[in-house]
Amino acid sequence: MMRSAEIEHDGEFQVWLTQMCGLAAKPARDVVSRLWRVRRVVGEDRIVSEPHAWAYASNHTELSKCTTTVRSQLKRAVLAYQQLLQSRNDP
């Protein structure tokens, strides 16, 4: 499995967001930024390896203080990233 740092280094996540999800460049960069925010809090390995990573992340003190709108945006970023990883592992 490709590590997330490798995916983001070459911009694959952002490209995937624009091509597969239909996002424009700026919203795609925003999603990548939100993913980095969650990764800073919970760690990269948890997002990559756990299907319920958002449930764990949402209970973290720093993220639980966010508004509902922000939490929704963060959750969307994590789920999109996990979807990319899943698509890379599917034949």
C-alpha positions as protocol buffer text, in pm:
chain_id: "A"
residue {
  index: 1
  type: MET
  ca { x: 0 y: 0 z: 0 }
}
residue {
  index: 2
  type: MET
  ca { x: 127 y: 347 z: -84 }
}
residue {
  index: 3
  type: ARG
  ca { x: 185 y: 570 z: 217 }
}
residue {
  index: 4
  type: SER
  ca { x: -19 y: 891 z: 230 }
}
residue {
  index: 5
  type: ALA
  ca { x: 292 y: 1111 z: 240 }
}
residue {
  index: 6
  type: GLU
  ca { x: 389 y: 967 z: -99 }
}
residue {
  index: 7
  type: ILE
  ca { x: 43 y: 1036 z: -238 }
}
residue {
  index: 8
  type: GLU
  ca { x: 43 y: 1396 z: -124 }
}
residue {
  index: 9
  type: HIS
  ca { x: 404 y: 1455 z: -222 }
}
residue {
  index: 10
  type: ASP
  ca { x: 325 y: 1403 z: -588 }
}
residue {
  index: 11
  type: GLY
  ca { x: -14 y: 1571 z: -559 }
}
residue {
  index: 12
  type: GLU
  ca { x: -207 y: 1255 z: -637 }
}
residue {
  index: 13
  type: PHE
  ca { x: -475 y: 1325 z: -375 }
}
residue {
  index: 14
  type: GLN
  ca { x: -541 y: 1673 z: -511 }
}
residue {
  index: 15
  type: VAL
  ca { x: -545 y: 1547 z: -870 }
}
residue {
  index: 16
  type: TRP
  ca { x: -782 y: 1267 z: -770 }
}
residue {
  index: 17
  type: LEU
  ca { x: -1013 y: 1518 z: -602 }
}
residue {
  index: 18
  type: THR
  ca { x: -1030 y: 1729 z: -917 }
}
residue {
  index: 19
  type: GLN
  ca { x: -1066 y: 1444 z: -1164 }
}
residue {
  index: 20
  type: MET
  ca { x: -1277 y: 1190 z: -976 }
}
residue {
  index: 21
  type: CYS
  ca { x: -1475 y: 1416 z: -743 }
}
residue {
  index: 22
  type: GLY
  ca { x: -1515 y: 1708 z: -979 }
}
residue {
  index: 23
  type: LEU
  ca { x: -1365 y: 1968 z: -747 }
}
residue {
  index: 24
  type: ALA
  ca { x: -1196 y: 2281 z: -878 }
}
residue {
  index: 25
  type: ALA
  ca { x: -832 y: 2341 z: -783 }
}
residue {
  index: 26
  type: LYS
  ca { x: -899 y: 2570 z: -483 }
}
residue {
  index: 27
  type: PRO
  ca { x: -1159 y: 2346 z: -313 }
}
residue {
  index: 28
  type: ALA
  ca { x: -930 y: 2047 z: -373 }
}
residue {
  index: 29
  type: ARG
  ca { x: -644 y: 2229 z: -197 }
}
residue {
  index: 30
  type: ASP
  ca { x: -883 y: 2308 z: 89 }
}
residue {
  index: 31
  type: VAL
  ca { x: -966 y: 1937 z: 127 }
}
residue {
  index: 32
  type: VAL
  ca { x: -594 y: 1849 z: 134 }
}
residue {
  index: 33
  type: SER
  ca { x: -540 y: 2118 z: 398 }
}
residue {
  index: 34
  type: ARG
  ca { x: -824 y: 1979 z: 611 }
}
residue {
  index: 35
  type: LEU
  ca { x: -677 y: 1632 z: 584 }
}
residue {
  index: 36
  type: TRP
  ca { x: -343 y: 1764 z: 710 }
}
residue {
  index: 37
  type: ARG
  ca { x: -522 y: 1923 z: 1004 }
}
residue {
  index: 38
  type: VAL
  ca { x: -677 y: 1593 z: 1108 }
}
residue {
  index: 39
  type: ARG
  ca { x: -350 y: 1407 z: 1051 }
}
residue {
  index: 40
  type: ARG
  ca { x: -167 y: 1647 z: 1282 }
}
residue {
  index: 41
  type: VAL
  ca { x: -412 y: 1559 z: 1558 }
}
residue {
  index: 42
  type: VAL
  ca { x: -463 y: 1185 z: 1519 }
}
residue {
  index: 43
  type: GLY
  ca { x: -160 y: 1073 z: 1319 }
}
residue {
  index: 44
  type: GLU
  ca { x: -124 y: 945 z: 967 }
}
residue {
  index: 45
  type: ASP
  ca { x: -122 y: 575 z: 1048 }
}
residue {
  index: 46
  type: ARG
  ca { x: -464 y: 586 z: 1210 }
}
residue {
  index: 47
  type: ILE
  ca { x: -622 y: 752 z: 904 }
}
residue {
  index: 48
  type: VAL
  ca { x: -459 y: 505 z: 668 }
}
residue {
  index: 49
  type: SER
  ca { x: -524 y: 186 z: 863 }
}
residue {
  index: 50
  type: GLU
  ca { x: -855 y: 231 z: 1043 }
}
residue {
  index: 51
  type: PRO
  ca { x: -1185 y: 234 z: 856 }
}
residue {
  index: 52
  type: HIS
  ca { x: -1347 y: 425 z: 1144 }
}
residue {
  index: 53
  type: ALA
  ca { x: -1071 y: 682 z: 1179 }
}
residue {
  index: 54
  type: TRP
  ca { x: -1318 y: 968 z: 1178 }
}
residue {
  index: 55
  type: ALA
  ca { x: -1502 y: 830 z: 1483 }
}
residue {
  index: 56
  type: TYR
  ca { x: -1173 y: 832 z: 1672 }
}
residue {
  index: 57
  type: ALA
  ca { x: -1072 y: 1175 z: 1541 }
}
residue {
  index: 58
  type: SER
  ca { x: -1405 y: 1339 z: 1619 }
}
residue {
  index: 59
  type: ASN
  ca { x: -1367 y: 1245 z: 1985 }
}
residue {
  index: 60
  type: HIS
  ca { x: -1028 y: 1414 z: 2009 }
}
residue {
  index: 61
  type: THR
  ca { x: -1040 y: 1728 z: 2224 }
}
residue {
  index: 62
  type: GLU
  ca { x: -903 y: 1963 z: 1959 }
}
residue {
  index: 63
  type: LEU
  ca { x: -1146 y: 1850 z: 1692 }
}
residue {
  index: 64
  type: SER
  ca { x: -1448 y: 1822 z: 1920 }
}
residue {
  index: 65
  type: LYS
  ca { x: -1420 y: 2195 z: 1988 }
}
residue {
  index: 66
  type: CYS
  ca { x: -1473 y: 2275 z: 1618 }
}
residue {
  index: 67
  type: THR
  ca { x: -1807 y: 2391 z: 1490 }
}
residue {
  index: 68
  type: THR
  ca { x: -2039 y: 2141 z: 1326 }
}
residue {
  index: 69
  type: THR
  ca { x: -1959 y: 2285 z: 983 }
}
residue {
  index: 70
  type: VAL
  ca { x: -1584 y: 2251 z: 1032 }
}
residue {
  index: 71
  type: ARG
  ca { x: -1618 y: 1897 z: 1169 }
}
residue {
  index: 72
  type: SER
  ca { x: -1824 y: 1807 z: 864 }
}
residue {
  index: 73
  type: GLN
  ca { x: -1553 y: 1944 z: 633 }
}
residue {
  index: 74
  type: LEU
  ca { x: -1282 y: 1755 z: 821 }
}
residue {
  index: 75
  type: LYS
  ca { x: -1482 y: 1434 z: 807 }
}
residue {
  index: 76
  type: ARG
  ca { x: -1533 y: 1476 z: 433 }
}
residue {
  index: 77
  type: ALA
  ca { x: -1157 y: 1514 z: 383 }
}
residue {
  index: 78
  type: VAL
  ca { x: -1080 y: 1196 z: 580 }
}
residue {
  index: 79
  type: LEU
  ca { x: -1347 y: 993 z: 400 }
}
residue {
  index: 80
  type: ALA
  ca { x: -1231 y: 1117 z: 59 }
}
residue {
  index: 81
  type: TYR
  ca { x: -875 y: 1023 z: 141 }
}
residue {
  index: 82
  type: GLN
  ca { x: -977 y: 678 z: 256 }
}
residue {
  index: 83
  type: GLN
  ca { x: -1178 y: 639 z: -64 }
}
residue {
  index: 84
  type: LEU
  ca { x: -865 y: 719 z: -267 }
}
residue {
  index: 85
  type: LEU
  ca { x: -663 y: 463 z: -72 }
}
residue {
  index: 86
  type: GLN
  ca { x: -940 y: 205 z: -122 }
}
residue {
  index: 87
  type: SER
  ca { x: -950 y: 270 z: -496 }
}
residue {
  index: 88
  type: ARG
  ca { x: -574 y: 218 z: -518 }
}
residue {
  index: 89
  type: ASN
  ca { x: -605 y: -121 z: -346 }
}
residue {
  index: 90
  type: ASP
  ca { x: -902 y: -245 z: -549 }
}
residue {
  index: 91
  type: PRO
  ca { x: -818 y: -440 z: -865 }
}
